[in-house]
Amino acid sequence: MAQAVETATRARDPVRVLGALLQLTKPGVTRMVLVTTGIGAILAPGRVELRRLALTVLATAAVVAAANALNMYLERDVDARMERTRLRPLPSDRIAPEVALWFGVVLALLGISALTFWINPLSGLLSAAAISIYVLVYTPLKRVTPYALHVGAIPGAIPPLIGWASVTGQLSLPALSVFAILLVWQIPHFLAIAIFRQSEYAAAGLAVYPAVRGVPAAKRAVLVYSALLLAVSLLPAFTGLGTPLYLGVAAVLGGVQVVIAARGFGAADAHRWARALFYATIPYLLVVYGTLALTAS
Amino acid sequence: MSQVPPMRWWAWGLFAAACLAIPLLGYVLGR
């Protein structure tokens, strides 16, 4: 009886199953990865073939989509406890957990194979490392320590390296400077989300930074990492990638982000400040990466 | 929603090994 009730809500119509599978991939996050992978390829020295670029971006998106699906499979209990996520395909029981699991596994193996055999082994290796760290280290660590955030930033910053490697077949200092920006950028970005969603995350059993170390410590970390981001964003100018125009744009935008971060100490409403900071980090990344791509020498 | 069982480490380890084996195979075949 319980089984009948449980399966009654599951989608049988193929269109609805596909819709649920698409939701498992977190399309918003996957879209952002398309941009960062493409920028990595554009910045790399050498000619970018459109067909090769499209294949790289699509295969990387498949691996990222798989990582998101496997993350949702492993966190379906946590998602069921949060208002914002309880309607996701797994906690709302629109799809069987096994379907999500196999969808993620097959998509990951397909994406890694496409990158390895159609692009080159280095891009395949980078994608394999990213999904392994994301699913096996970051996801379980989120329940244990707030520093999971720092681990999660590593796979999050790998897509531009995949784009770069797809063109050159190797990594170099300029590529690492592009990676470093995305690596550090994620810390204040995700700390901001953790601050304004602190109670929700903590109640669901996730060891988020502001809940474990306190909001003042989280504000200090936001400021420290924003300052570090400003410094790191200047690196491409020293690796021969960034032009003086890029340096100017990165310095001004980085300075603005440091000012917004510092204003957190005087903010009466920490949630409102964190939300504003979060929304400022998105155009920051797009403009900094965009300027780098448009002006790269 | 059904109860979430604890993570089966051996199965996830196998998954990661399969992921990493593909590019390694690519390197071997490409030599």
Interface residues (C-beta under 8 A of the other chain):
Chain A: E6 L74 R76 D77 A80 L90 P91 D93 P97 V105 A108 L109 I112 S113 L115 T116 F117 N120 P121 L122 G124 L125 A128 A129 I131 S132 V135 L136 P140
Chain B: M1 S2 Q3 V4 M7 W12 G13 F15 A16 A18 C19 L20 I22 P23 L24 L25 G26 Y27 G30
